[in-house]
Amino acid sequence: MNELDPAFHIPDVKLVKRMIHLAHNHSVPLLRDNLKQNVIKVSLTMDFGQEKTDKVLLELLVYTSL
C-alpha cells in the first residue's frame, strides 16, 4: 500500500495543462446552459477588506430552482 504502481506513468506538465484546458472547454458551456435554465436570482457583493491589505473579496451567490 505504501508503494507506487510501477505501471503508472506520471504525465508531464504539458499533458496536465492540456487536460485542464479540455475539461474547462467542456465544462463551461454546460455550466452556462445550466445557469441560463435554472437561475432565479444572482447577488454580487464586494468587500475591500481591511486597511492593511489590498485584497478584494468578490462573492457571487446564485440561487437556482434546483
N, C-alpha and C positions, 0 to 999 in steps of 0.2 A: 504494500500500500504506500510505502514511502519512496518508491522509485518511479521515474517517468517511463512511459511506454516507449520503447525504442523505435517502434513503428511510426510514432507521431512525428511529423515534420513541422517544425516551427516556421510559420510563414514570415516572409521578410516584410519590412516596413511598407514597401510599395504595394504589396498584395493587401495588407491590412487597410491601407488608405483607400485602395480601390473597392474593397468590400464595404467599407463605411460609406463611400460615395454612392455605390449601387443601392445600398439599403436606404440611404437618405432619399435618393431619387424615386425609389419605390414607395416609401412611406409618406412623404409629404403630400402627394396628390390624394392619397387615401385619407389622410387626416383632414385636408381641406374639404373634400367631399363630405366627410362625416360631420365636420363642423357646420358646413352650409345647411345640411339637412336637419341637424339636431340642436343647434344653439338657440337658446331662448334669450339670454342676456349676457353681455360682456362688461366687466368692470376693470378698468385700468387705473392703477394708482402708482404714484412715485413718492419715494422718501429720499431726501437728500442727505440723510444721515446726520452724524454729529459734526461739530465744528472741527474736530481733529482729523477728519478723514475726507477724502474727495469722493468716496464711493457713493453711488446712487443705486438704490434698490428699486427695481421695476417689478411690480406684481400684476399679474393678469389672472383674473378669475373668470372662468367660463361656466355658465350654467346651461345645462343641456336637458333635453326631455328624456334622456335615457335613465 
